[in-house]
Amino acid sequence: MAGAPEWLTHDYLEQALRSYYNDESLKIVKLEINPALSAGENYGGVLTRARLRFTLSKNPEEEQLQNLIVKTAIDDDELSKELMAPYDIFNREMNIYEDVLPKLNALLQEIGDSEPIFPTAIYVDRERTAIVFEDLSVAGYVMADRVRLLNVEHTHLILRKLAKMHATSAVLNERQSGCLESYDRGFFNRYTNAYSGYFVGGLLAAARWMSQVPKLADYGQKLFELAPHYMEIGKKCFTPTPGHVNVLAHGDVWTNNVMFKYDPSTGRPVDVLLIDFQYSFWGSPCIDLHHLFNTSLKEPLRRDQQSGLFQFYHSIFTDTLQKLHYRQNPIPSLLDFKLQTEQKRFFALHSTVVVQPVMISEDATDACFNALMNDDERGIRFKNRLYHNPKVQENLKAMVPFFDRKGLLEVDQCR
């Protein structure tokens, strides 16, 4: 049980299952607890896997098998806890699983769509900031390889589910008088710059590496000059645009925050579920798309084929809005939507230069939330090491000149 929360005991899980099954006589007869992910795999929480056998009162002689994932807050030092506090990520995720996602599912059922998009939380513990889920691996869902990245089949599956989540959230917000607009604490928000150690620190680490490469030195200098303005540009990007169809964005869509099911005979993906809603926020759906495309897609899909992916998403997004009779703002044409994606393309830069190097790192040295978020000596050393990765270097060589041509390295974009 090394690494598991001390309170995650036989009695605790027995009570959780009793609540879920509405059976006060349920008894756990066997329990195994192990970490679900290793260092460097996830920075948004601690995931613990529990395998157990239990009996129900209606048939006490027959043992049932249950596999659970328990998600809890990161138990790091006080400074890291202080940095995370303004984002309130754990309360937000608990609220979304309890209050929002069931309503989005109900809206899809209105139009005859029963396809699952999210896992079901079987127990939410606000006192310990914990959520207990059924382990999706039992139903055949697994994470794809975050280093190998995703092909077009994987990407289409994600976009189909994401478009439905976005569209139903816009309808829910319309029908319930702005009920989702209080989710205003995405990665960049007006309340805090607490993540600047990660965001600006990563930008500066990229700039330091680029300044040592003759063909990239000028771009590196632009990144240095951009750094003092970076957080404000991000806040502008995350601000909802009046007159557009704003949505409850997932906020952190990438390879490790989705789970796929594969056809055992072909090895091809056939379904996906969206997980991890800690950074969900009210804003443009384009931010989720830029993040997914620039953190998680194989090449040349990421570099050459994004236009078709935006079109694929747009067709499902607008179709769902129309079926649910959304009227609050004009449903965008494909041309309008493509223009909206350009307005939010700063997040493509951010996802490429700052975020993806963390996500595809295979070096677990210093790989912890503290080193990611802080700009002390250890944090700087950790972030500098990310840009030693040949894959990261290749991506920056290809993508930063593209972003420069888009004007995204200019300091005056924050006006």
Buried (B, 14 or more C-beta within 10 A) or exposed (E): BEEBBEEBBBEBBBBBBBBBBEBEEBBBEEBEBEBBBEEBBBBBBBBBBBBBBBBBEEEEEEBBEBBBBBBBBBEBEEEBEEBBEBBEBBEBBBBBBEEBBEBBBEBBEEBEBEEBBBBBBBBBBEEBBBBBBBBBBEBBBEBBEBEEBBBBEBBBBBBBBBBBBBBBBBBBBBBEEEBBBEBBBBBBBEEBBBBBBBBBBBBBBBBBBBBEEEEBEEBBBBBBEBBEBBBEBBBBBBBBBEEBBBBBBBBBBBBBBBBBBBEEEEEEBEBBBBBBBBBBBBBBBBBBBBBBBBBBBBEEBBBEBBEEBBEBBBBBBBBBBEBBEBEBBEBBEEEEBBEBBEEBBBBBBBBBBBBBBBBBBEEEEBBBBBBBBBBEEEBBEBBBBBBEBEBBBEBBBBBBBEBBEBEBBBBEBBE
